[in-house]
Amino acid sequence: MTESERYKHIKKLKDMIISCSGIGDCRIGFRPTVGRFGVCPSYEHSPGFEPYHARGKLRVLYGILEGTLEPSEELARIFFQCPTCGSCHAICHQSYDENINWFICNYIDHTKAWEAFRADLVEMGLAMPRHKELIQSIEENHNPYFEKHEDRIKWLSGRQFPEKADTLYYMGCTEPYRLPEYAQKMVEILDASGIEYTIAHPDEWCCGSIALRTGHLKIAKELAEHNVEAIQKKGVKNVVIHCAGCYRTFVKDYPEILGKELPFKVYHATEFFLDLVNQGKLKLTKNINKKLSYHDPCHIGRAAEIYEPPRELLKKIPGIELVELKRNRENAWCCGAGGGVKSAFPELAVEIAQDRIKEAEEIGVNTIVTACPFCVRNLRDSAQSLKKNEFNVIDILDLVTDAIEK
């Protein structure tokens, strides 16, 4: 690697990186009047040193760009312990206004900076070992779970779909390989609505979220190009995605990677199903007597600002009592599983999720509902680690299927 190629990804973001004024809200940031109680989950479960939160990370990147610091395996581990939840960006005051030539509010895209540095670390041979294994599985099997590609539709038991349709259900990897019951529920709900839809198998591959979050950009671009082309061949207008990570990757990352807007509209399942309910195509009439709290997944919350559709959908279900968690919407606490943390640092991921379980219990709630299979898995692991056998973690798909008028 030549000197000019070193740190090429963070060099592109240098102006943004050096703009940090060091206010430090990204370190603690308690603002009870707006529901803000803490910012960085990885920092809260760290030794407490500066590089574990956003301000410190930006200082490290500045030092690297200036040539006063060099990466190490230890530094790489710190940067890879961030779940890339975006909470630091949500509270940051820094931004640049070209009209007045000054920084004002939310200019720094912290997650983008962390992911850029991770790409530099990967190119320097400092990737996390577990992440390299997952990427190898994606290259060989088109999924990060070491499963056969043909088993992506094993749960469908031979179900056939039309060759082309206006709507396509993109499955992702976590649901068909690890939580197939949710892939089945997606199909059940779409069937109940009466709309015609299809899937992209055998041409559907991993969306590339894990590759992007862990700095493996080459394979991420290949996956993006392949998936968009495969979906286009189906002639679809709408793509419905339940996995929050897949949704964020399609909506936020694909246009940037490909340098163009997607040729189809992408909906998160909660948006799409809420539209179907409002159109009268999906009828939720069965009473579900349940008190619960909604956990905002970072990938559809802070990353895509989908806060109200899941809540509105829950309100359409008779008998649901929704009690907001202390930290919600933009201020929601991350489940801890994102950014490759669940795979490389599983204990840290579970510790962060324990905060969320305890937060629900503080308000007298023993059921958390979310809209992301990855959040479901990690929150369940956390409840189990706390020996909270009576605590339930469910997905909004569970409630919708139970409430459908059949």
ZIJO-V51621 format. One record per residue. RES is the residue in one letter. SS is DSSP state (alpha for helix, beta for strand, coil for the rest). OMEGA is omega in whole degrees, 0 to 359 (NA if undefined). D_CENTER is the distance of its C-alpha to the mean C-alpha in whole Angstrom. Layout:
# ZIJO-V51621
res:ss:omega:d_center
RES:SS:OMEGA:D_CENTER
RES:SS:OMEGA:D_CENTER
This chain:
# ZIJO-V51621
res:ss:omega:d_center
M:coil:179:32
T:coil:181:34
E:coil:181:34
S:coil:181:33
E:coil:179:30
R:coil:178:29
Y:coil:184:26
K:alpha:182:26
H:alpha:178:22
I:alpha:176:22
K:alpha:179:26
K:coil:183:24
L:coil:187:22
K:alpha:182:26
D:alpha:179:27
M:alpha:183:23
I:alpha:184:23
I:coil:182:27
S:coil:182:27
C:coil:181:25
S:coil:175:28
G:coil:180:27
I:coil:174:27
G:coil:176:25
D:coil:180:23
C:coil:180:20
R:coil:181:22
I:coil:173:22
G:coil:175:22
F:coil:177:24
R:beta:185:25
P:alpha:183:26
T:alpha:179:27
V:alpha:176:24
G:coil:180:22
R:beta:180:20
F:coil:182:21
G:coil:184:20
V:coil:191:17
C:coil:181:16
P:alpha:180:15
S:alpha:177:16
Y:alpha:181:19
E:alpha:180:20
H:coil:181:20
S:coil:175:22
P:coil:176:25
G:coil:180:25
F:coil:188:26
E:alpha:183:25
P:alpha:182:23
Y:alpha:176:20
H:coil:192:19
A:alpha:181:19
R:alpha:180:22
G:alpha:179:23
K:alpha:178:21
L:alpha:177:22
R:alpha:178:26
V:alpha:180:25
L:alpha:177:24
Y:alpha:179:27
G:alpha:178:29
I:alpha:179:28
L:alpha:180:29
E:alpha:178:32
G:coil:180:33
T:coil:178:34
L:coil:175:31
E:coil:178:30
P:coil:177:27
S:coil:177:27
E:alpha:180:26
E:alpha:179:25
L:alpha:178:24
A:alpha:179:21
R:alpha:179:20
I:alpha:182:20
F:alpha:179:17
F:alpha:176:15
Q:coil:177:15
C:coil:179:13
P:coil:179:9
T:coil:185:9
C:coil:178:8
G:coil:180:10
S:alpha:179:13
C:alpha:178:15
H:alpha:183:15
A:alpha:183:15
I:alpha:186:19
C:coil:181:20
H:coil:191:23
Q:coil:177:24
S:coil:182:24
Y:beta:178:27
D:beta:182:29
E:coil:183:31
N:coil:181:34
I:coil:178:35
N:coil:182:33
W:beta:178:32
F:beta:180:28
I:coil:187:27
C:coil:173:24
N:coil:178:20
Y:coil:185:21
I:coil:173:19
D:coil:187:16
H:alpha:182:15
T:alpha:178:12
K:alpha:179:14
A:alpha:180:17
W:alpha:181:15
E:alpha:177:14
A:alpha:180:17
F:alpha:177:19
R:alpha:177:17
A:alpha:176:18
D:alpha:179:22
L:alpha:179:22
V:alpha:181:21
E:alpha:177:24
M:coil:179:26
G:coil:182:25
L:coil:175:23
A:coil:175:20
M:coil:182:19
P:alpha:181:22
R:alpha:179:19
H:alpha:178:17
K:alpha:177:20
E:alpha:180:20
L:alpha:179:17
I:alpha:177:18
Q:alpha:177:21
S:alpha:178:20
I:alpha:180:18
E:alpha:184:21
E:alpha:188:23
N:alpha:183:22
H:coil:173:19
N:coil:182:16
P:coil:187:15
Y:coil:177:17
F:coil:180:21
E:coil:177:22
K:coil:182:24
H:alpha:182:23
E:alpha:179:25
D:alpha:176:24
R:alpha:180:20
I:alpha:180:23
K:alpha:182:25
W:alpha:183:24
L:alpha:176:25
S:coil:174:29
G:coil:179:30
R:coil:180:29
Q:coil:179:30
F:coil:178:28
P:coil:180:30
E:coil:179:30
K:coil:179:29
A:coil:178:27
D:coil:185:26
T:beta:178:23
L:beta:174:20
Y:beta:175:18
Y:beta:189:15
M:coil:189:15
G:coil:183:12
C:coil:186:13
T:alpha:182:12
E:alpha:184:14
P:alpha:184:17
Y:alpha:184:17
R:alpha:178:16
L:coil:185:16
P:alpha:179:19
E:alpha:180:20
Y:alpha:172:17
A:alpha:178:17
Q:alpha:179:21
K:alpha:176:20
M:alpha:179:18
V:alpha:179:22
E:alpha:181:24
I:alpha:179:23
L:alpha:177:23
D:alpha:182:26
A:alpha:181:27
S:alpha:179:27
G:coil:181:29
I:coil:176:27
E:coil:181:28
Y:beta:181:25
T:beta:175:24
I:coil:184:22
A:coil:180:22
H:coil:11:23
P:coil:184:24
D:coil:176:23
E:coil:176:19
W:coil:173:17
C:coil:182:14
C:coil:181:12
G:coil:181:12
S:alpha:181:8
I:alpha:178:10
A:alpha:180:13
L:alpha:184:11
R:alpha:184:10
T:coil:172:13
G:coil:180:15
H:coil:191:17
L:alpha:183:17
K:alpha:180:20
I:alpha:179:18
A:alpha:179:15
K:alpha:179:18
E:alpha:179:20
L:alpha:180:17
A:alpha:180:16
E:alpha:181:20
H:alpha:184:21
N:alpha:180:18
V:alpha:179:19
E:alpha:181:23
A:alpha:180:23
I:alpha:178:21
Q:alpha:181:24
K:coil:180:27
K:coil:177:26
G:coil:186:27
V:coil:173:24
K:coil:185:23
N:beta:174:20
V:beta:181:17
V:beta:182:15
I:beta:177:12
H:coil:181:11
C:coil:183:8
A:alpha:179:5
G:alpha:177:4
C:alpha:181:7
Y:alpha:181:8
R:alpha:182:6
T:alpha:179:8
F:alpha:189:11
V:alpha:186:12
K:alpha:188:11
D:alpha:183:12
Y:alpha:179:14
P:alpha:180:17
E:alpha:180:17
I:alpha:185:17
L:alpha:179:20
G:coil:179:22
K:coil:178:22
E:coil:180:20
L:coil:181:19
P:coil:178:22
F:coil:179:21
K:beta:180:19
V:beta:179:15
Y:beta:165:14
H:beta:185:12
A:alpha:182:14
T:alpha:176:15
E:alpha:185:16
F:alpha:182:18
F:alpha:176:20
L:alpha:177:21
D:alpha:180:22
L:alpha:177:24
V:alpha:181:25
N:alpha:178:27
Q:coil:180:28
G:coil:180:30
K:coil:178:29
L:coil:186:27
K:coil:179:29
L:beta:188:27
T:coil:182:31
K:coil:182:31
N:coil:176:31
I:coil:183:28
N:coil:186:29
K:beta:174:26
K:beta:186:25
L:beta:175:22
S:beta:180:19
Y:beta:176:16
H:coil:179:13
D:coil:174:10
P:coil:183:6
C:coil:186:5
H:coil:175:3
I:coil:179:7
G:coil:183:9
R:coil:183:9
A:coil:185:8
A:coil:177:10
E:coil:173:12
I:coil:181:12
Y:coil:188:14
E:alpha:181:17
P:alpha:178:17
P:alpha:180:15
R:alpha:179:18
E:alpha:178:21
L:alpha:177:20
L:alpha:180:21
K:alpha:179:24
K:coil:182:25
I:coil:182:25
P:coil:173:29
G:coil:180:29
I:beta:173:26
E:beta:183:26
L:beta:179:23
V:coil:184:23
E:coil:172:20
L:coil:181:19
K:coil:178:21
R:coil:184:17
N:coil:181:16
R:alpha:184:14
E:alpha:182:14
N:alpha:184:15
A:coil:177:13
W:coil:180:13
C:coil:176:10
C:coil:175:10
G:coil:188:10
A:coil:188:9
G:coil:175:6
G:coil:182:8
G:coil:182:10
V:alpha:182:12
K:alpha:182:12
S:alpha:185:14
A:alpha:182:16
F:coil:186:17
P:alpha:180:16
E:alpha:177:19
L:alpha:180:17
A:alpha:180:14
V:alpha:179:16
E:alpha:179:18
I:alpha:180:15
A:alpha:178:14
Q:alpha:177:18
D:alpha:183:18
R:alpha:178:16
I:alpha:180:19
K:alpha:179:22
E:alpha:178:21
A:alpha:181:21
E:alpha:180:24
E:alpha:180:26
I:coil:175:26
G:coil:180:27
V:coil:178:24
N:coil:176:24
T:beta:172:21
I:beta:174:17
V:beta:179:16
T:beta:183:12
A:coil:181:10
C:coil:181:8
P:alpha:180:10
F:alpha:176:8
C:alpha:179:9
V:alpha:182:12
R:alpha:185:13
N:alpha:178:12
L:alpha:176:14
R:alpha:177:17
D:alpha:180:17
S:alpha:179:18
A:alpha:179:20
Q:alpha:180:22
S:alpha:179:22
L:coil:183:24
K:coil:178:26
K:coil:185:25
N:coil:181:26
E:coil:182:27
F:coil:183:23
N:beta:172:21
V:beta:183:17
I:beta:176:17
D:beta:180:15
I:alpha:177:16
L:alpha:177:17
D:alpha:183:20
L:alpha:181:21
V:alpha:181:21
T:alpha:179:23
D:alpha:185:25
A:alpha:184:26
I:beta:174:27
E:coil:185:31
K:coil:NA:32
